[in-house]
């Protein structure tokens, strides 16, 4: 998936935060800011009920860069500046 011009995984299955964050998932969870989670586009007919919360081209570029560093293993957790 391409978000803010950067390539990301298509799903959460390989995310290092998956077990930790999903156990305590809420609106304040880091997952709710992740481009994979908020920009996910429907792929199959069953996915049609999932619409992206943010269009991939509208996602913040500075956050996308942080997430890319996280997914590439450069940092342990993205630092998302408001």
C-alpha positions in Angstrom: 0.0 0.0 0.0 1.3 3.5 -0.9 0.5 6.2 1.7 1.9 9.8 1.4 4.1 8.4 -1.4 5.7 5.8 0.9 5.2 2.0 0.6 3.8 0.2 3.7 2.6 -3.3 4.4 -1.0 -4.1 3.3 -2.0 -5.4 6.8 -1.0 -5.5 10.4 0.1 -9.1 10.7 3.8 -8.4 10.8 3.6 -5.4 13.2 5.7 -5.6 16.4 3.1 -3.5 18.3 0.3 -5.9 17.3 0.2 -8.0 20.5 0.9 -5.1 22.9 -1.5 -2.6 21.4 -4.3 -4.9 20.5 -4.5 -6.1 24.1 -5.4 -2.5 25.2 -6.8 -1.2 21.9 -8.7 2.2 22.4 -8.8 5.6 20.7 -5.5 6.5 22.3 -3.8 3.4 20.9 -0.9 4.1 18.5 -2.7 1.8 16.0 -5.3 4.5 15.5 -2.6 6.7 14.0 -0.9 4.0 11.8 -1.2 4.4 8.1 -1.8 0.7 7.6 -4.8 0.9 10.0 -6.3 4.3 9.0 -5.7 4.2 5.2 -6.6 0.5 4.6 -8.5 0.2 1.3 -11.1 -2.5 0.7 -9.5 -5.4 -1.2 -12.2 -8.1 -1.3 -16.0 -7.9 -1.4 -16.0 -8.7 2.4 -13.7 -5.7 3.0 -16.3 -3.3 1.4 -17.6 -2.6 4.9 -14.1 -1.1 5.8 -13.6 2.3 4.4 -10.4 4.2 4.9 -10.6 6.8 7.7 -7.9 8.9 5.9 -7.3 8.7 2.1 -3.7 7.6 1.5 -2.7 10.8 -0.3 -4.1 12.9 2.6 -2.1 11.2 5.4 0.5 13.4 7.1 3.9 13.0 5.4 5.9 13.6 8.6 3.9 10.8 10.3 4.4 8.5 7.3 8.1 9.0 7.5 8.1 8.1 11.2 6.1 5.0 10.5 8.4 4.0 7.7 11.3 4.2 10.1 9.4 2.0 12.5 8.5 -0.6 9.9 12.1 -0.7 8.6 13.3 -1.4 12.2 15.2 1.9 12.6 13.2 2.9 15.7 11.2 1.0 18.3 8.1 3.2 18.3 7.1 6.1 16.0 7.3 9.6 17.5 4.3 11.4 16.1 4.5 15.2 16.7 1.1 17.0 16.7 
